[in-house]
Amino acid sequence: MKFNTVYILFLGVCLIGATSADTDDEDDDVQVEVEDDDEVRVEKPQFVPPTIQKNVHFADSFNKKDEFKSRWTVSQAKKDGAEENLSKYDGKWKVEVPKSSAVEGDLGLVLKSKAKHHAVASKLNKPFKFDGKPLFVQYEVKYQDGIDCGGAYVKLLSADPALDLKQFHDKTPYTIMFGPDKCGLDNKLHFIFRHKNPKTGEIEEKHAKKPSAALDSYFTDKKTHKYSLVINPDNTFEVSVDGSVVNSGSLLEDFSPPVNPPKEIEDPNDKKPEDWDEKEKIPDPDAEKPEDWDENEPEKIVDSEATKPDGWLEDENKLVPDPDAEKPKDWDEEMDGEWEAPLIENPKCSDAPGCGKWEQPMIKNPKYKGKWRPPMIDNPNYQGIWKPRRIPNPNFFEDLDPYKMTPINAVGLELWSMTDEIVFDNFLVTDDKGVAEKWTEQTFQIKSAAEKASSGGAFAYFTALKGAAEERPLLWAVYVVVLLLPVLLISICLCPRSGPIKPETLAEAKKTDAVSPDDEKKEESADKEEKTGPGGDNKPNTKKSKASLEATEDDGDDEDEVDAEEEEEEAQEKNSESPRRSPRKRKSRKD
């Protein structure tokens, strides 16, 4: 009872710590449990529109349906190179409360069509210029029905006076493409920026290295996830999901192809000379085949000394028709041909060395040498593997500040998806870290906490415990103690080292006639008296020795005499005040 109480209290402390850690930075009214008759229902938190602060280039939480059409433009373009029935950007968008929303009244932009091209875009409040301030981009994605194949990335469109959002399509110039993408088993989190060659003016896409973290759960758990990108003026970047960094590095070093081309390249006009010898080894031209080398000898020959083993059943076949097989009832000989029983291994061959026609086995021919070839020697004319000479790269340039990208003037979603019901929400583009953090507190943190609470069950508790430990590493030590505590207490309860004998133990010994600790001590004392005498003077107890001798000699007596003696001893013990003798001192019954 004490063990259960201590353990439950300890576990309760951990859960309280996890819950408090998970809700320290969140609204106290995120989750309320309300008793309704015999059921306990969870009351959803009410959606509160986040406040728009300064230094915001773009922010949209889709809190009003009627604002969508005035702020966002659905593309009317056609996709180049696609069939007529697939070329139109006719995928449907809708601002609505997502299915199974954990926040009451929280609207989102939902992609509503399958196997269609979707494109929608919105102008920034003011263009973002890479003039020394960091870029913060974040938004939320929820795959309500999972995802089979399709993208959920955002494009930050390049500033251009001629930009027409009604004609937004896949070839519209963008500066950055960022976000999740999946097809089959390939899960991606894109970060691509388009870099302008300062020498030629050509634009080339630069792809960030693959994230080291596992991304699978973000596509399958049907939860809301926040995707964030930070590009710093020192040419570093950071990609995170739900606040956890999954990719980071340098714009100069961690992209393919690299921003700066090599200083030297291979001369495209250099050709390998016709007499260039790349053979490292050649046959020895001076070697001659030995006169006794016979190339006609076979590799294997018949073993002429082999004899047929005794018991070989030459008249028996290895395979015979199955005698138990029956022709199927629906067998039609006109259609299926003559029926034959399937073949099985001949049972007569199992105990014999072999069946069928016996032939002498083949053995390796000791005279076989094979086709003669001259040995290989080092090529005296070897010149190595030819490579074209290297020349200065005529297109070389060195851009030490790729952070200075083309300014951004719009946010767009240009997607193809085989899965519908994808929710987008809480877009933000800013140059202020504090604004991004405040936006996250007012949007994603509330929604994420509500989703965790609404999921309920053990999963919610384990998630809360894990999240609390990540914020407070000291809790990991508490969890370890909680897990080891029951093992330690059980060990103490089941395996005590010492202590007084419980009355229950003595009572049980009386009932079952088992040996009690006191009985064992008396037996040891009795053994000592037999050896040393009653006073411990090393004189044998002749009386007890004689009785023991008589008991040994009485082994041949009748069973009736033995039973009578035992009954007499039991009667004496009942009348006596001394403890009952151990049953191990009794005479054994004769079988």
C-alpha positions, 0 to 999 in steps of 0.5 A: 500500500505504501509503495503504491502511494509513494509511486503515484505521488511521484508520478503526479509530481512529474505530470504536474511539472510537464503540464506546467512546462508545456503551458508556461508560455501559453494562454491559461484558457487553452483547455478546459474540461467540463462535466456534462452529465456522465461525460467529460467533454473538452471545451475548445479555446476561442480563436483570438486574431493575432495583433499585427505589429510594426515591421511586418511585410506580410501577415495573414491569419485568415480571420475574416472570410470576406477579406480573402478575395480582396487580399489574395488573387486566384490565378487565371493562367495556364501552365506551359507544356501541359495538356489542355485539360490539365493546363488551367490553374483551376484548383479550388481554394476556400477559407473555412474552419478546418475539420477537427479544428482544435480552436473554435472559429479558427479559419484557414486557407484550404486547398480543396481540389485533387489532381489540379493546378492551384495558384493563389498569391498576395502582394506584400504590404511593402517589398522586402529588400535584402539591405542588412536585415534578417528575413523571417518567413513562417507559415503553418500547414496541416494535412487533414487527410494525410498526403500521397503526392503534392507540395505545400511550399510557398514562393516569395515572388521577385519584385517586378513592376510588371508582376500580374498575380492573375497570370501567376504560374510556374514560370513566374520569377521567384526569389525563394521557394520554401516548404514541404513537398512529398511524392511517394516515399520521398519527403522533402523540405525545400529551401531554394533561392535563385541567384543572379550571376553578376557577370552574365546576368543569368539566374540559377537555382541554388538548392540547400543541402538535405535536412538531417532530421527525420521529416516523415511524421510531419506528413503523416500525423495530421497535425498542424506544423509551423515551417520557419525560415531565417536568412541572416545578413552574414549569409547564414540560414536556419530552417525549423519545424515547430521551433526545432531546427532541422537544417542550417548552414551557409549560403556560400557552402551548403548549396548545390550548385555552389554560389561561386563557380570554380576558378579553373575549368577543364579546357573543352577544346582539349582533345586526347592525343591518338598515341596516348597510352592509358594501359598500365599493364600489357602482355609480355611480348617476349613470352612464348608458350611452352612446348608441352602446353596442351590447350586441348586437354579438357578441364574434367575427365571420367574417373576410370577407377570409380565403381558402382556402389553396392545396392545401387538400384539401376532399374528404379527411377528417381521420380515416380507417379504419386500413387495417392494422387487422384484426378480432379473431378473437373478434369476434362481430357478433351480440354486439359489432355490426358491426366497424369499423376504428379511425380514424387521422389521414389521411396525405394531410393531413400535407403539406397545409395542411388537410383537410375542409370549409374555413370562414372563421375567426373574428376578434375583433369591433372593435365588441364592447363587451359588456354595459354596467355602471356603474362602481364608486365608493366607498360613501358609506354604508360602515360596515365589516365588522360585528362584535359588541361585546366584553364582559367574559368572565363565565367568565374566570379566571386559573390561573397554576399549571396544574402543580397538577393532579388527583393520580394514583392509577393507571397504565392502558392503554386501547387499540384497535389493528388490530395486535397484538404491541405490547410495553410494558415498564419503567414508571416514575413518580417525582419524582426525576430521579436515580431516573429516570436510574438506572432508564434505565441498568438497563433501556433503555440495556442493551436498546437497546445489545443491539438495535443490536449484534444488528442487525449489519452496516454499519447497526450501525457507522453507528449507533454512529458517529452516536451517538458523535458526538452525545455527543462532537461533536469526532468529527465533525471526525475523520469529515471527516478520514477522508473527505477523507484518501483523496481527498488521498492519491489526488491526491498519488499520481496527480498528483505535482508533481516528483521523480526519474524512476523507473527503471520509467518509463525502462524503459517508454520503452525498450520502447514507444519513448516520449519520455523526459524526458532525450530531450526535454532532448537535443532542446532542446540539439540545436535550440539548436546548430542555431541558435547553433552548437556553442559557443553563439556564435550562429553557425548550424550549417551542417552540420546546417542543410544536412543538414536541408535535404537531408532536406527535399528527400529527401521525394520519394525512393523509400520504399526509400531512406528505409528504408535510411537509417533502418536505417543510423541505427538500426545506428549508434545501437545501436553508439553509447554515447549515448542513442537519438535521439527518434523525433520527429527521424526522417524521416517515412515517405512514405505 
